[in-house]
């Protein structure tokens, strides 16, 4: 090609100048758009100044992507739905070496995370790999924040984030020197750790130590999210062991003294989850000579109700040990615990009665005076919460634990006993609650004073309810406990006369018990038949029913079994003699 003439040379120079001006205008347009968006109150960025874009002039494909980005931003999410063109543009911007283009992509993701109302397509996670690993701090801040927003709003599948390989860059951001990035990355881990499979992945990827380090951060936001992430991780048994090995127990225990109630709550709940496994109790109690117990007792008085309830639940797990229960009783825990039963907060009431139930397990050094005080507070709570299964289950267990001979008079005269009987006949109560209540009444009915009290009541509704529950063999444990109460009451001739009104129903459930595969049901049925047969009417009815045939069959089977046992024992003795 020959040399250009002066005219053509001038035209070429004009073209070059035009391209330069075009590039400059495009860059300036991007810059102005970013400034306008960043100044909007919806984003509230913390930028002190606008950075200058890189030189030289942008690559052609980057200019095109930037232009598409601008077009999309001008149209808005509503007018321009997410599509391939938008994704392609975001990929180019995110993977660009130009930090300002990365900044544009990160800003767009942040904008989407605050306005999108649907699931973010999986392919839109690809650009995050580059954005999270960007060397630009603001890109890290915005991309990590948008990822948190997507996760919190449910716009992203938590398992998918791990599958797309984003866990490693998020964990790397935990070691950032910037508190905003640390805060966002901790929040990401906290949200991802809700998923069981993700918890394991975080543990394997080495996320424990960085979180423990940030749990000691001077920034309360970072600290809060780090401990929140640890709390979610403590739902994994394997990670609980890892946390203990890595020194989490002293850190979490010291955080109970935090001035931030959220940090107190997360720490207390984390320790409660760890304490659910008795294998960790020794290590937990060795910190500062039971310093943890003292801190938890202090938090029971917290004005923040969720902290108070978590302290009770953590103590409840630790109190599975008789030694710990004895120590807590020596600290005069009972007045505080009983006062919490009257809390205006439902969670506090439920947590405190759960702890009370555990504290009442033998050996419980509660004298009659303390027992009477416990029953008074318990009766008030049971009266208020008659259909609360948590209250009924733990109240019944507590009363059953206290049912020693020396306490029986106090129990029978208390409101608690009346509430137990009312709970049995209340159709609103569920099977589990009724099972525990029936078990408690059966235990109390072993004592003469209880049976005498029930005979004097002549409570027809109670008798009718017990017979009905005993016949519900599909609810095995409830049926068995109700039948046990009937068996205890059948010792009294007066109660037997009330039972005659339900003779057919009683014969039906006793027949079912005799054919039950579990021996305890057969034995309870036979024992009940023995006591009922002392009444002439019952004896006549039993002799004319299929019960007699079933009893005869059981007798023959028993005799055959005894004969076989005699032979087996005889042969065993002969072998021993020969040896």
C-alpha positions in Angstrom: 0.0 0.0 0.0 1.4 3.4 -1.0 1.7 6.4 1.4 -1.6 8.2 2.1 -2.1 11.6 0.5 -2.4 14.6 2.7 -6.2 14.6 2.4 -6.6 10.9 3.3 -4.1 11.3 6.1 -6.2 14.1 7.6 -9.3 12.0 7.3 -7.6 9.2 9.1 -6.5 11.5 11.9 -10.0 12.9 12.2 -11.3 9.3 12.6 -8.8 8.5 15.3 -9.7 11.7 17.2 -13.4 10.7 16.8 -12.8 7.3 18.3 -10.9 8.9 21.2 -13.7 11.3 21.8 -16.3 8.5 21.6 -14.4 6.4 24.1 -14.0 9.4 26.4 -17.7 10.2 26.3 -18.6 6.5 27.0 -16.2 6.4 29.9 -17.6 9.7 31.2 -21.2 8.4 30.7 -20.4 5.3 32.8 -18.7 7.5 35.4 -21.7 9.9 35.7 -24.1 7.0 35.9 -22.2 5.4 38.7 -22.0 8.7 40.6 -25.8 9.2 40.3 -26.6 5.7 41.5 -24.1 5.9 44.3 -25.6 9.2 45.6 -29.0 7.6 45.9 -30.3 7.2 49.5 -31.3 3.5 48.8 -27.6 2.4 48.6 -26.0 4.8 51.1 -22.4 4.0 50.2 -19.5 5.2 52.2 -17.3 6.5 49.4 -15.3 9.6 50.2 -14.3 10.3 46.6 -14.8 9.0 43.0 -11.9 6.9 41.7 -10.5 7.6 38.3 -10.9 4.9 35.6 -8.0 3.1 34.3 -6.1 4.2 31.2 -5.7 3.4 28.3 -8.9 3.4 26.3 -11.3 0.4 27.1 -11.3 -2.7 24.9 -14.1 -2.9 22.3 -15.9 -5.8 24.0 -15.7 -3.9 27.3 -17.1 -0.8 25.8 -20.0 -2.7 24.3 -20.7 -4.5 27.7 -20.5 -1.2 29.5 -23.0 0.4 27.0 -25.4 -2.6 27.5 -25.0 -2.2 31.3 -26.0 1.5 31.0 -29.0 0.7 28.8 -30.2 -1.9 31.2 -29.8 0.4 34.2 -31.7 3.2 32.4 -34.5 0.8 31.5 -34.7 -0.7 35.0 -35.3 -4.2 36.2 -39.0 -4.0 35.6 -38.6 -3.0 31.9 -35.7 -5.2 31.0 -35.9 -8.7 32.6 -32.7 -10.7 33.2 -31.5 -12.3 30.0 -28.5 -13.6 28.2 -27.4 -10.2 27.0 -27.4 -8.8 30.5 -25.5 -11.8 31.8 -22.9 -11.7 29.1 -22.4 -8.0 29.8 -22.0 -8.6 33.6 -19.5 -11.4 32.9 -17.4 -9.1 30.8 -17.5 -6.3 33.4 -16.9 -8.6 36.4 -13.9 -10.4 34.8 -12.4 -7.2 33.4 -9.0 -6.0 34.7 -10.6 -2.6 34.8 -11.6 -2.0 38.4 -14.3 0.5 37.5 -16.1 -1.9 35.3 -15.9 -4.5 38.1 -17.3 -1.7 40.3 -20.2 -1.3 37.8 -21.0 -5.0 37.9 -20.9 -5.1 41.7 -23.1 -2.1 41.9 -25.6 -3.6 39.5 -25.7 -6.8 41.6 -26.3 -4.7 44.7 -29.1 -2.9 42.9 -30.6 -6.3 41.9 -30.4 -7.7 45.4 -32.5 -4.9 46.7 -35.2 -5.0 44.1 -35.5 -8.5 42.6 -38.6 -10.4 43.7 -37.7 -13.8 42.1 -35.0 -16.5 42.2 -31.7 -15.4 40.8 -30.8 -17.8 38.0 -27.8 -20.0 38.8 -25.7 -18.7 35.9 -25.8 -15.2 37.5 -23.5 -16.6 40.3 -20.6 -17.1 37.8 -19.5 -13.4 37.9 -19.4 -13.5 41.7 -16.2 -15.6 41.6 -14.3 -12.6 40.0 -16.1 -9.9 42.0 -15.4 -11.5 45.4 -11.8 -12.0 44.5 -11.4 -8.5 43.1 -8.4 -6.5 44.4 -10.7 -3.5 44.7 -12.1 -3.0 48.2 -15.4 -1.4 47.2 -16.1 -4.2 44.8 -15.5 -6.7 47.6 -17.8 -4.7 49.9 -20.7 -4.4 47.4 -20.5 -7.9 46.0 -20.4 -9.5 49.4 -23.3 -7.3 50.6 -25.4 -8.2 47.5 -24.7 -11.9 48.1 -25.9 -11.5 51.7 -29.1 -9.8 50.5 -29.9 -12.5 48.0 -29.4 -15.2 50.6 -31.4 -13.4 53.3 -34.3 -12.7 51.0 -34.4 -16.3 49.7 -33.5 -15.3 46.2 -30.6 -17.9 46.1 -30.5 -21.6 46.8 -27.9 -21.9 49.7 -26.6 -25.3 48.5 -26.1 -23.8 45.0 -23.8 -21.1 46.3 -21.4 -23.8 47.6 -21.8 -25.9 44.4 -20.8 -22.9 42.3 -17.5 -22.6 44.2 -18.2 -19.4 46.0 -17.4 -20.7 49.5 -13.7 -20.4 49.2 -13.7 -16.7 48.1 -16.2 -15.9 50.8 -13.9 -17.6 53.4 -11.0 -15.7 52.1 -12.8 -12.4 52.7 -13.1 -13.3 56.4 -9.4 -12.4 56.6 -9.9 -9.0 54.9 -8.6 -6.0 56.8 -11.9 -4.2 56.2 -14.6 -4.5 58.8 -17.4 -4.1 56.2 -16.1 -7.0 54.1 -15.6 -9.1 57.3 -19.1 -8.3 58.4 -20.7 -9.2 55.1 -18.7 -12.4 54.7 -19.6 -13.5 58.2 -23.2 -12.9 57.4 -22.8 -15.0 54.3 -21.4 -17.9 56.3 -24.1 -17.5 58.9 -26.9 -17.7 56.3 -25.2 -20.6 54.4 -24.7 -22.5 57.6 -28.5 -22.9 58.0 -28.2 -25.9 55.5 -26.9 -29.1 57.0 -24.7 -30.0 54.0 -23.3 -26.5 53.9 -22.2 -26.7 57.5 -20.1 -29.7 56.8 -18.6 -28.0 53.7 -17.7 -24.9 55.8 -16.0 -27.1 58.4 -14.0 -29.0 55.8 -13.0 -25.8 54.0 -11.4 -24.5 57.3 -14.0 -21.8 58.2 -13.9 -22.4 62.0 -10.7 -20.7 63.0 -11.3 -17.4 61.0 -14.8 -17.2 62.6 -13.4 -17.7 66.1 -10.8 -15.0 65.3 -13.5 -12.6 64.2 -15.7 -13.5 67.2 -13.0 -11.5 69.2 -13.2 -8.5 66.8 -13.5 -5.0 68.2 -16.2 -4.2 65.7 -19.6 -5.3 67.3 -21.1 -5.9 63.8 -18.4 -8.3 62.8 -18.5 -10.0 66.2 -22.2 -10.4 66.1 -22.2 -12.0 62.6 -19.2 -14.2 63.4 -20.9 -15.6 66.6 -24.2 -16.0 64.7 -22.3 -18.1 62.1 -20.8 -20.2 64.9 -24.3 -20.7 66.4 -25.6 -22.2 63.1 -22.5 -24.3 62.8 -23.1 -25.8 66.3 -26.1 -27.6 64.9 -23.6 -30.1 63.5 -22.3 -32.7 66.0 -19.0 -33.1 64.1 -18.4 -29.3 64.0 -19.2 -29.0 67.7 -16.3 -31.3 68.4 -14.1 -29.3 66.1 -15.1 -26.0 67.8 -14.2 -27.5 71.2 -10.8 -28.6 69.9 -10.1 -25.2 68.3 -10.7 -23.3 71.6 -14.3 -22.1 71.0 -15.5 -22.7 74.6 -13.4 -20.0 76.4 -14.2 -17.5 73.6 -18.0 -18.2 73.7 -18.0 -18.1 77.5 -16.2 -14.7 77.7 -18.7 -13.3 75.1 -21.5 -14.0 77.6 -20.2 -10.8 79.3 -20.7 -8.7 76.1 -22.6 -5.5 76.3 -24.4 -6.5 73.1 -27.5 -8.6 73.8 -27.4 -10.2 70.4 -23.8 -11.4 71.0 -24.9 -12.7 74.4 -27.8 -14.5 72.8 -25.8 -16.1 70.0 -23.0 -17.2 72.5 -25.5 -18.6 75.0 -27.4 -20.5 72.3 -24.1 -21.9 70.9 -23.0 -23.1 74.3 -26.5 -24.6 74.8 -26.1 -26.6 71.6 -22.7 -27.8 72.5 -23.9 -28.7 76.0 -26.6 -31.0 74.4 -23.8 -33.5 74.2 -22.7 -34.5 77.8 -19.2 -35.4 76.4 -18.4 -31.7 76.3 -19.6 -30.9 79.9 -16.3 -31.5 81.5 -14.4 -29.1 79.3 -17.2 -26.5 79.7 -17.2 -26.7 83.5 -13.4 -26.6 83.8 -13.3 -23.0 82.4 -12.5 -20.8 85.3 -13.8 -23.3 87.9 -17.4 -23.4 86.7 -17.3 -19.7 85.6 -19.8 -20.7 82.9 -22.4 -21.7 85.5 -22.0 -18.4 87.2 -22.4 -16.5 84.0 -25.5 -18.4 83.0 -27.1 -17.8 86.4 -26.4 -14.1 86.0 -28.0 -14.1 82.5 -31.2 -15.7 83.9 -31.8 -12.2 85.4 -31.3 -10.5 82.0 -34.0 -8.1 81.0 -33.6 -9.3 77.4 -36.1 -12.2 77.4 -34.5 -14.3 74.7 -31.1 -14.1 76.5 -32.9 -15.2 79.7 -34.6 -18.1 78.1 -31.4 -19.3 76.4 -29.5 -19.2 79.7 -32.2 -21.5 81.2 -31.9 -23.9 78.3 -28.2 -24.0 78.4 -28.3 -24.7 82.1 -30.9 -27.3 81.5 -28.5 -29.2 79.2 -25.6 -28.9 81.7 -27.9 -30.0 84.6 -28.3 -33.5 83.1 -25.5 -34.3 85.6 -26.5 -34.8 89.3 -23.4 -33.1 90.4 -24.3 -29.9 88.5 -27.8 -30.0 89.8 -26.5 -30.2 93.4 -24.2 -27.3 92.7 -27.0 -25.2 91.3 -29.2 -25.9 94.2 -26.5 -24.8 96.6 -26.3 -21.5 94.7 -30.0 -20.8 95.7 -31.2 -20.9 92.1 -34.8 -21.9 93.0 -36.2 -18.5 93.9 -35.0 -17.0 90.6 -36.2 -20.0 88.6 -39.6 -20.0 90.2 -40.0 -16.2 89.5 -39.4 -16.9 85.8 -42.4 -19.2 85.7 -44.5 -16.1 86.1 -42.8 -14.2 83.3 -44.9 -12.4 80.7 -42.9 -14.0 78.0 -44.0 -17.4 76.7 -40.4 -18.5 75.8 -39.1 -17.6 79.2 -41.9 -19.6 80.9 -41.3 -22.6 78.8 -37.5 -22.5 79.2 -37.8 -22.1 83.0 -40.2 -25.0 83.5 -37.9 -27.1 81.3 -35.0 -26.3 83.7 -37.3 -26.8 86.7 -38.2 -30.3 85.5 -34.5 -31.2 85.1 -33.7 -29.8 88.5 -36.4 -31.9 90.2 -34.8 -35.2 89.1 -33.4 -37.2 91.9 -31.3 -36.8 93.8 -33.0 -33.4 94.4 -32.3 -31.9 97.8 -35.7 -30.3 98.0 -37.3 -30.3 101.4 -41.1 -30.2 101.9 -41.1 -26.4 102.2 -39.3 -26.0 98.9 -41.5 -28.7 97.3 -44.6 -26.8 98.4 -43.3 -23.5 97.0 -42.5 -25.3 93.7 -46.0 -26.7 93.5 -47.6 -23.3 94.2 -45.8 -21.6 91.3 -46.3 -24.7 89.1 -50.1 -24.8 89.8 -50.5 -21.1 88.8 -48.6 -21.7 85.5 -50.6 -24.9 84.7 -53.8 -23.0 85.3 -52.8 -20.3 82.8 -51.4 -22.7 80.2 -53.9 -25.6 80.2 -53.3 -26.6 76.6 -49.6 -25.7 76.2 -48.0 -29.1 75.6 -44.5 -27.9 76.8 -45.9 -26.8 80.1 -48.0 -29.9 80.6 -45.3 -32.4 79.7 -42.7 -30.7 82.0 -45.1 -30.0 84.8 -46.2 -33.7 84.8 -42.6 -34.8 84.9 -41.7 -32.4 87.7 -44.6 -33.6 89.8 -43.8 -37.2 89.2 -40.2 -36.5 90.2 -41.4 -35.0 93.5 -43.8 -37.8 94.3 -41.9 -39.3 97.3 -44.0 -40.4 100.3 -43.1 -37.3 102.3 -44.5 -35.0 99.6 -47.7 -36.8 98.7 -49.9 -34.8 101.1 -48.7 -31.5 99.7 -49.1 -32.7 96.1 -52.6 -34.0 96.5 -53.7 -30.7 98.2 -52.1 -28.5 95.5 -53.6 -26.9 92.5 -51.2 -29.0 90.4 -53.1 -32.2 91.1 -56.4 -30.7 90.1 -54.8 -29.4 86.9 -53.4 -32.8 86.1 -56.9 -34.3 86.3 -58.4 -31.5 84.3 -55.7 -32.0 81.6 -56.6 -35.7 81.3 -60.2 -34.9 80.4 -59.4 -31.9 78.2 -59.9 -33.0 74.5 -57.8 -30.1 73.3 -54.6 -31.7 74.7 -52.4 -33.7 72.3 -51.3 -37.3 72.7 -47.8 -36.7 74.0 -49.0 -34.3 76.7 -51.8 -36.7 77.7 -49.3 -39.6 77.9 -47.0 -37.7 80.4 -50.0 -36.5 82.4 -51.4 -40.1 82.6 -48.0 -41.5 83.5 -47.8 -38.9 86.4 -51.3 -39.8 87.6 -50.5 -43.5 87.4 -47.4 -42.9 89.6 -49.3 -40.9 92.1 -52.1 -43.5 92.2 -49.6 -46.0 93.6 -50.0 -44.2 96.9 -53.0 -45.0 99.2 -53.5 -41.3 99.9 -54.0 -40.6 96.2 -56.5 -43.4 95.7 -58.5 -42.4 98.8 -58.6 -38.8 97.4 -59.9 -40.0 94.0 -62.5 -42.3 95.6 -63.9 -39.4 97.6 -64.1 -37.2 94.4 -66.3 -39.8 92.6 -65.3 -38.1 89.4 -67.4 -39.8 86.7 -65.9 -37.7 83.9 -62.4 -38.9 84.9 -63.4 -42.5 85.0 -65.1 -42.3 81.6 -62.0 -40.5 80.2 -59.6 -43.2 81.6 -61.6 -46.0 80.1 -61.7 -44.2 76.7 -57.9 -43.6 76.7 -57.2 -47.1 77.8 -59.1 -48.4 74.8 -57.0 -46.4 72.3 -54.5 -49.1 71.7 -53.2 -47.3 68.6 -51.7 -44.8 71.1 -49.7 -47.5 72.9 -48.1 -45.6 75.8 -51.1 -43.4 76.5 -53.3 -46.5 76.5 -51.0 -48.3 78.9 -50.7 -45.4 81.4 -54.5 -44.9 81.5 -55.0 -48.6 82.0 -52.5 -48.5 84.9 -54.5 -45.8 86.6 -57.7 -47.9 86.3 -55.8 -50.9 87.7 -54.7 -48.8 90.7 -58.2 -47.5 91.3 -59.8 -50.9 90.9 -58.5 -51.9 94.3 -61.3 -49.8 95.7 -64.8 -51.3 95.8 -66.4 -47.8 95.3 -64.4 -47.1 92.1 -65.2 -50.6 90.9 -68.9 -49.8 91.1 -68.3 -46.7 88.8 -66.4 -49.0 86.4 -69.4 -51.3 86.0 -71.0 -48.6 83.7 -68.2 -49.3 81.2 -67.9 -53.1 81.6 -68.0 -53.8 77.8 -65.3 -51.1 77.1 -63.1 -52.5 79.9 -63.4 -56.0 78.7 -62.6 -54.9 75.1 -59.3 -53.2 76.1 -58.3 -56.0 78.5 -58.8 -58.4 75.6 -56.6 -56.3 73.5 -53.9 -56.2 76.2 -54.0 -60.0 76.6 -53.2 -60.5 72.9 -50.6 -57.7 72.9 -47.1 -58.8 71.9 -45.5 -56.9 74.8 -45.5 -58.9 78.1 -46.1 -55.8 80.2 -49.6 -55.3 78.6 -50.5 -58.9 79.3 -49.4 -58.7 82.9 -51.3 -55.4 83.4 -54.4 -57.0 81.9 -54.2 -60.1 84.2 -53.5 -57.9 87.3 -56.5 -55.8 86.5 -58.7 -58.8 85.9 -57.7 -60.2 89.3 -58.8 -57.1 91.2 -62.0 -56.7 89.2 -63.0 -60.3 89.7 -63.3 -59.7 93.4 -66.6 -57.9 92.4 -69.3 -60.6 91.8 -70.8 -58.7 88.8 -67.4 -58.3 87.1 -66.5 -61.9 87.9 -69.7 -63.2 86.3 -69.2 -61.0 83.2 -65.6 -62.1 82.8 -66.5 -65.8 83.1 -69.0 -65.4 80.3 -66.8 -63.5 77.9 -63.9 -64.4 75.6 -61.5 -63.1 78.2 -61.8 -66.5 80.0 -60.8 -68.4 76.9 -57.9 -66.1 76.3 -56.7 -66.5 79.9 -56.9 -70.3 79.5 -54.8 -70.1 76.4 -52.2 -67.9 78.1 -52.2 -70.4 81.0 -51.5 -73.3 78.7 -48.7 -71.4 76.9 -47.2 -70.4 80.3 -47.2 -74.0 81.5 -45.6 -75.2 78.2 -43.0 -72.5 78.6 -42.3 -73.4 82.2 -41.9 -77.1 81.2 -39.4 -76.1 78.5 -37.5 -73.9 80.9 -37.3 -76.8 83.5 -35.8 -79.1 80.8 -33.4 -76.4 79.6 -32.2 -75.7 83.2 -31.9 -79.4 83.9 -29.7 -80.0 80.8 -27.6 -76.9 81.7 -27.0 -78.2 85.2 -26.0 -81.7 83.8 -23.4 -80.1 81.5 -22.0 -78.1 84.4 -21.7 -81.2 86.5 -19.9 -83.1 83.8 -17.4 -80.3 83.3 
